[in-house]
Amino acid sequence: MAKRAWPPWWAWELKFDRHVFGRMVRRHFNEVDLRVMLEDATGFRRDVEEGRWLVEVRHYGCRWEVVIEPEFDTKLLWVITAYEVRSR
């Protein structure tokens, strides 16, 4: 099976939405953690909110998702939030 290619916006500069900063302390991660998670991402898919994507990552051995939104006019990749994926 062929590995899925990352879209061109994947290489754009990261910007962090103010929302994600509000989640960092509560969810025990920081900007450096996010950059490392995204660097080692394993996959992505469309989010239910148009224009946003869910990126599959790991943090301390656990599955996480990072919500990102490419901004095509400025070629910036906005990080909206990140959260641990818990089994139900």
WOHU-V800268 format. One record per residue. N is the residue number from 1. RES is the residue in three letters. PHI is phi in whole degrees, -180 to 180 (* if undefined). NEAR is the number of other ideal C-beta (glycine too) atoms within 8 Angstrom. D_CENTER is the distance of its C-alpha to the mean C-alpha in Angstrom with 2 decimals. Layout:
N;RES;PHI;NEAR;D_CENTER + N;RES;PHI;NEAR;D_CENTER
This chain:
1;MET;*;2;24.32 + 2;ALA;-73;3;22.55 + 3;LYS;-74;4;19.04 + 4;ARG;-69;5;16.69 + 5;ALA;-80;4;16.17 + 6;TRP;-81;6;13.01 + 7;PRO;-70;6;13.61 + 8;PRO;-57;4;15.10 + 9;TRP;-67;9;12.46 + 10;TRP;-61;7;10.21 + 11;ALA;-91;5;12.70 + 12;TRP;-70;9;12.77 + 13;GLU;-63;6;12.79 + 14;LEU;-83;10;9.91 + 15;LYS;-128;9;11.03 + 16;PHE;-112;10;10.22 + 17;ASP;-66;10;11.48 + 18;ARG;-61;6;14.27 + 19;HIS;-59;8;12.99 + 20;VAL;-65;13;10.32 + 21;PHE;-63;8;13.32 + 22;GLY;-70;7;15.35 + 23;ARG;-97;11;13.32 + 24;MET;-59;10;13.22 + 25;VAL;-65;5;16.87 + 26;ARG;-64;6;17.15 + 27;ARG;-102;9;14.38 + 28;HIS;61;4;15.46 + 29;PHE;-150;9;12.78 + 30;ASN;-137;6;12.82 + 31;GLU;-61;7;11.41 + 32;VAL;-64;6;12.67 + 33;ASP;-57;9;11.12 + 34;LEU;-62;14;7.55 + 35;ARG;-62;9;8.84 + 36;VAL;-66;8;10.49 + 37;MET;-57;15;7.87 + 38;LEU;-69;12;6.05 + 39;GLU;-62;6;9.76 + 40;ASP;-104;8;10.69 + 41;ALA;-57;11;8.28 + 42;THR;-107;6;10.86 + 43;GLY;-178;7;10.09 + 44;PHE;-156;8;8.67 + 45;ARG;-156;7;10.67 + 46;ARG;-66;6;11.62 + 47;ASP;-87;8;11.13 + 48;VAL;-69;3;14.54 + 49;GLU;-86;5;14.20 + 50;GLU;-55;3;15.25 + 51;GLY;90;5;13.23 + 52;ARG;-110;11;9.79 + 53;TRP;-132;11;7.67 + 54;LEU;-105;11;6.19 + 55;VAL;-107;12;4.72 + 56;GLU;-86;11;7.32 + 57;VAL;-138;14;7.64 + 58;ARG;-130;10;10.63 + 59;HIS;-144;11;11.77 + 60;TYR;51;4;15.56 + 61;GLY;79;4;16.24 + 62;CYS;-107;8;14.52 + 63;ARG;-76;8;12.06 + 64;TRP;-133;13;8.83 + 65;GLU;-129;11;6.14 + 66;VAL;-116;14;2.89 + 67;VAL;-91;13;4.52 + 68;ILE;-126;11;4.97 + 69;GLU;-141;10;8.68 + 70;PRO;-69;12;10.76 + 71;GLU;-110;10;14.01 + 72;PHE;-69;6;16.66 + 73;ASP;-62;4;19.54 + 74;THR;-104;5;18.22 + 75;LYS;56;8;15.88 + 76;LEU;-115;10;13.10 + 77;LEU;-110;13;9.35 + 78;TRP;-83;12;8.60 + 79;VAL;-95;15;5.88 + 80;ILE;-91;10;7.57 + 81;THR;-164;10;7.15 + 82;ALA;-148;15;6.42 + 83;TYR;-155;8;9.34 + 84;GLU;-75;8;11.51 + 85;VAL;-93;8;12.70 + 86;ARG;-103;4;16.43 + 87;SER;-71;3;19.15 + 88;ARG;-99;2;21.67
